[in-house]
Amino acid sequence: EVPRAEAAGPTLIWPAVAGVDFLKEEGQLTFDLGQRSIGLNITLTPDQASSNPPPKRFHVELYGASGGARVHPEYGLANVTLVSGTEAQAVWALLDQLQQPLDTTILNRVLQALLSKFTAQLTPEQLTAVLDALGKCVLHMRVPVCEFCPSTK
């Protein structure tokens, strides 16, 4: 579980509650030699959902690597964000691309996707995702984000 609500722009990302929003489970993942990713099933329980409003978040943690493998210290903890529906999910899915070592190509792709998705007014939940994504992009950029912004070089 996430210990407390996290600020994201003008709104909050609330904790998802184990045993109510999702089933808390432990298990073992087995990677073949050279394999860099693997699927993971998580059981969500929307019929029992907590009163915390979306977006809600919990963590999945990788630990205890063996056989010469290691868990990268920066990427061994993943956020899982529960959202209200498909429109919100489309925005939050862009954040998945920012959970890896970033380069200019990835940043440009995410920023272009953000621009192309928003032709109507955003819900507070969608705005939270956009602000979260922009924050991650700005932290990794070495160029101005707009013509009116000072250079970060």
C-alpha positions as YAML, in Angstrom:
chain: A
units: angstrom
residues:
- id: 1
  name: GLU
  ca: [0.00, 0.00, 0.00]
- id: 2
  name: VAL
  ca: [0.95, 3.62, -0.42]
- id: 3
  name: PRO
  ca: [1.16, 5.06, 3.11]
- id: 4
  name: ARG
  ca: [-0.70, 8.33, 2.42]
- id: 5
  name: ALA
  ca: [-2.22, 10.44, -0.34]
- id: 6
  name: GLU
  ca: [0.31, 11.96, -2.76]
- id: 7
  name: ALA
  ca: [-0.11, 15.47, -4.13]
- id: 8
  name: ALA
  ca: [-0.18, 15.68, -7.93]
- id: 9
  name: GLY
  ca: [-0.93, 19.19, -9.08]
- id: 10
  name: PRO
  ca: [-4.14, 20.49, -7.54]
- id: 11
  name: THR
  ca: [-5.46, 17.04, -6.57]
- id: 12
  name: LEU
  ca: [-4.40, 13.93, -4.71]
- id: 13
  name: ILE
  ca: [-3.61, 10.35, -5.64]
- id: 14
  name: TRP
  ca: [-5.21, 8.37, -2.83]
- id: 15
  name: PRO
  ca: [-3.94, 5.10, -1.36]
- id: 16
  name: ALA
  ca: [-5.62, 1.95, -2.68]
- id: 17
  name: VAL
  ca: [-6.51, -0.24, 0.29]
- id: 18
  name: ALA
  ca: [-5.21, -3.83, 0.41]
- id: 19
  name: GLY
  ca: [-8.02, -6.35, 0.84]
- id: 20
  name: VAL
  ca: [-10.57, -3.79, -0.35]
- id: 21
  name: ASP
  ca: [-9.36, -2.31, -3.66]
- id: 22
  name: PHE
  ca: [-6.99, -5.20, -4.48]
- id: 23
  name: LEU
  ca: [-5.83, -8.50, -3.01]
- id: 24
  name: LYS
  ca: [-2.44, -8.25, -1.32]
- id: 25
  name: GLU
  ca: [-0.39, -11.22, -2.45]
- id: 26
  name: GLU
  ca: [3.21, -12.38, -2.58]
- id: 27
  name: GLY
  ca: [4.68, -14.71, -5.15]
- id: 28
  name: GLN
  ca: [7.72, -15.58, -7.17]
- id: 29
  name: LEU
  ca: [8.61, -14.46, -10.68]
- id: 30
  name: THR
  ca: [11.05, -16.57, -12.68]
- id: 31
  name: PHE
  ca: [13.00, -14.87, -15.45]
- id: 32
  name: ASP
  ca: [14.80, -16.85, -18.13]
- id: 33
  name: LEU
  ca: [18.40, -15.91, -18.87]
- id: 34
  name: GLY
  ca: [18.41, -12.55, -20.69]
- id: 35
  name: GLN
  ca: [14.69, -11.92, -20.10]
- id: 36
  name: ARG
  ca: [14.09, -8.30, -19.02]
- id: 37
  name: SER
  ca: [10.32, -8.26, -18.38]
- id: 38
  name: ILE
  ca: [7.54, -10.59, -17.32]
- id: 39
  name: GLY
  ca: [3.78, -10.40, -16.84]
- id: 40
  name: LEU
  ca: [2.22, -10.23, -13.41]
- id: 41
  name: ASN
  ca: [-1.44, -10.83, -12.48]
- id: 42
  name: ILE
  ca: [-2.98, -8.53, -9.88]
- id: 43
  name: THR
  ca: [-6.48, -9.18, -8.56]
- id: 44
  name: LEU
  ca: [-8.56, -6.01, -8.28]
- id: 45
  name: THR
  ca: [-11.78, -5.95, -6.27]
- id: 46
  name: PRO
  ca: [-13.92, -3.08, -7.63]
- id: 47
  name: ASP
  ca: [-17.10, -4.52, -6.05]
- id: 48
  name: GLN
  ca: [-15.55, -3.93, -2.63]
- id: 49
  name: ALA
  ca: [-13.76, -0.65, -3.47]
- id: 50
  name: SER
  ca: [-12.70, 1.65, -0.65]
- id: 51
  name: SER
  ca: [-14.26, 5.07, -0.26]
- id: 52
  name: ASN
  ca: [-11.04, 6.74, -1.45]
- id: 53
  name: PRO
  ca: [-11.81, 8.43, -4.79]
- id: 54
  name: PRO
  ca: [-9.82, 7.67, -7.94]
- id: 55
  name: PRO
  ca: [-7.08, 7.93, -8.81]
- id: 56
  name: LYS
  ca: [-5.86, 5.42, -6.21]
- id: 57
  name: ARG
  ca: [-2.41, 3.89, -6.04]
- id: 58
  name: PHE
  ca: [-0.54, 0.95, -4.57]
- id: 59
  name: HIS
  ca: [2.97, -0.40, -5.06]
- id: 60
  name: VAL
  ca: [4.33, -3.65, -6.45]
- id: 61
  name: GLU
  ca: [7.82, -4.36, -5.16]
- id: 62
  name: LEU
  ca: [10.43, -6.69, -6.59]
- id: 63
  name: TYR
  ca: [12.99, -8.01, -4.11]
- id: 64
  name: GLY
  ca: [15.09, -11.03, -3.21]
- id: 65
  name: ALA
  ca: [16.70, -11.63, -6.59]
- id: 66
  name: SER
  ca: [18.80, -14.77, -6.75]
- id: 67
  name: GLY
  ca: [21.03, -16.72, -9.14]
- id: 68
  name: GLY
  ca: [23.20, -13.73, -9.99]
- id: 69
  name: ALA
  ca: [20.24, -11.51, -10.90]
- id: 70
  name: ARG
  ca: [19.62, -8.17, -9.24]
- id: 71
  name: VAL
  ca: [16.72, -5.78, -8.89]
- id: 72
  name: HIS
  ca: [17.60, -2.27, -10.08]
- id: 73
  name: PRO
  ca: [17.30, 0.05, -7.06]
- id: 74
  name: GLU
  ca: [15.36, 2.69, -9.04]
- id: 75
  name: TYR
  ca: [12.98, 0.35, -10.86]
- id: 76
  name: GLY
  ca: [12.24, -2.36, -8.28]
- id: 77
  name: LEU
  ca: [9.15, -0.52, -7.02]
- id: 78
  name: ALA
  ca: [6.28, 0.04, -9.45]
- id: 79
  name: ASN
  ca: [3.20, 2.19, -9.02]
- id: 80
  name: VAL
  ca: [-0.17, 0.69, -9.91]
- id: 81
  name: THR
  ca: [-2.77, 3.42, -10.33]
- id: 82
  name: LEU
  ca: [-6.49, 2.61, -10.31]
- id: 83
  name: VAL
  ca: [-8.58, 5.07, -12.31]
- id: 84
  name: SER
  ca: [-12.28, 5.68, -12.91]
- id: 85
  name: GLY
  ca: [-12.66, 4.61, -16.54]
- id: 86
  name: THR
  ca: [-11.28, 4.31, -20.05]
- id: 87
  name: GLU
  ca: [-10.91, 8.07, -20.68]
- id: 88
  name: ALA
  ca: [-8.81, 8.48, -17.54]
- id: 89
  name: GLN
  ca: [-6.90, 5.26, -18.30]
- id: 90
  name: ALA
  ca: [-5.84, 6.60, -21.70]
- id: 91
  name: VAL
  ca: [-4.11, 9.52, -19.99]
- id: 92
  name: TRP
  ca: [-2.57, 7.51, -17.15]
- id: 93
  name: ALA
  ca: [-1.22, 4.95, -19.65]
- id: 94
  name: LEU
  ca: [1.15, 7.64, -20.94]
- id: 95
  name: LEU
  ca: [2.83, 7.66, -17.55]
- id: 96
  name: ASP
  ca: [3.87, 4.02, -18.03]
- id: 97
  name: GLN
  ca: [6.31, 5.20, -20.70]
- id: 98
  name: LEU
  ca: [8.01, 7.43, -18.11]
- id: 99
  name: GLN
  ca: [8.85, 4.53, -15.78]
- id: 100
  name: GLN
  ca: [12.15, 3.69, -17.52]
- id: 101
  name: PRO
  ca: [15.43, 5.41, -18.24]
- id: 102
  name: LEU
  ca: [14.34, 8.45, -20.24]
- id: 103
  name: ASP
  ca: [15.77, 9.94, -23.39]
- id: 104
  name: THR
  ca: [14.67, 12.69, -25.77]
- id: 105
  name: THR
  ca: [12.73, 10.28, -28.00]
- id: 106
  name: ILE
  ca: [10.59, 8.99, -25.12]
- id: 107
  name: LEU
  ca: [10.01, 12.48, -23.71]
- id: 108
  name: ASN
  ca: [8.97, 13.84, -27.13]
- id: 109
  name: ARG
  ca: [6.64, 10.87, -27.72]
- id: 110
  name: VAL
  ca: [4.90, 11.39, -24.36]
- id: 111
  name: LEU
  ca: [4.60, 15.15, -24.78]
- id: 112
  name: GLN
  ca: [3.21, 14.78, -28.32]
- id: 113
  name: ALA
  ca: [0.69, 12.20, -27.07]
- id: 114
  name: LEU
  ca: [-0.40, 14.55, -24.28]
- id: 115
  name: LEU
  ca: [-0.93, 17.34, -26.80]
- id: 116
  name: SER
  ca: [-2.93, 15.14, -29.18]
- id: 117
  name: LYS
  ca: [-5.23, 13.69, -26.51]
- id: 118
  name: PHE
  ca: [-6.68, 16.90, -25.17]
- id: 119
  name: THR
  ca: [-9.17, 18.69, -27.32]
- id: 120
  name: ALA
  ca: [-11.84, 18.91, -24.60]
- id: 121
  name: GLN
  ca: [-11.83, 19.99, -20.97]
- id: 122
  name: LEU
  ca: [-9.99, 17.61, -18.65]
- id: 123
  name: THR
  ca: [-11.53, 16.00, -15.61]
- id: 124
  name: PRO
  ca: [-9.65, 16.55, -12.33]
- id: 125
  name: GLU
  ca: [-8.45, 12.93, -12.55]
- id: 126
  name: GLN
  ca: [-7.08, 13.44, -16.08]
- id: 127
  name: LEU
  ca: [-5.46, 16.73, -15.06]
- id: 128
  name: THR
  ca: [-3.69, 14.91, -12.22]
- id: 129
  name: ALA
  ca: [-2.18, 12.46, -14.73]
- id: 130
  name: VAL
  ca: [-1.12, 15.24, -17.09]
- id: 131
  name: LEU
  ca: [0.58, 17.20, -14.31]
- id: 132
  name: ASP
  ca: [2.31, 14.06, -13.05]
- id: 133
  name: ALA
  ca: [3.60, 13.31, -16.57]
- id: 134
  name: LEU
  ca: [4.75, 16.88, -17.17]
- id: 135
  name: GLY
  ca: [6.56, 16.91, -13.85]
- id: 136
  name: LYS
  ca: [8.49, 13.76, -14.78]
- id: 137
  name: CYS
  ca: [9.33, 15.18, -18.23]
- id: 138
  name: VAL
  ca: [10.53, 18.53, -16.89]
- id: 139
  name: LEU
  ca: [12.81, 16.82, -14.38]
- id: 140
  name: HIS
  ca: [14.59, 14.99, -17.22]
- id: 141
  name: MET
  ca: [14.64, 17.68, -19.91]
- id: 142
  name: ARG
  ca: [17.67, 19.77, -20.79]
- id: 143
  name: VAL
  ca: [15.78, 22.03, -23.18]
- id: 144
  name: PRO
  ca: [13.09, 24.65, -22.56]
- id: 145
  name: VAL
  ca: [9.56, 23.25, -22.42]
- id: 146
  name: CYS
  ca: [8.11, 26.25, -24.22]
- id: 147
  name: GLU
  ca: [9.28, 29.37, -26.02]
- id: 148
  name: PHE
  ca: [8.58, 31.49, -22.92]
- id: 149
  name: CYS
  ca: [10.46, 29.22, -20.50]
- id: 150
  name: PRO
  ca: [14.10, 29.89, -19.62]
- id: 151
  name: SER
  ca: [16.62, 27.28, -20.72]
- id: 152
  name: THR
  ca: [17.49, 24.61, -18.15]
- id: 153
  name: LYS
  ca: [21.00, 24.10, -19.60]
...
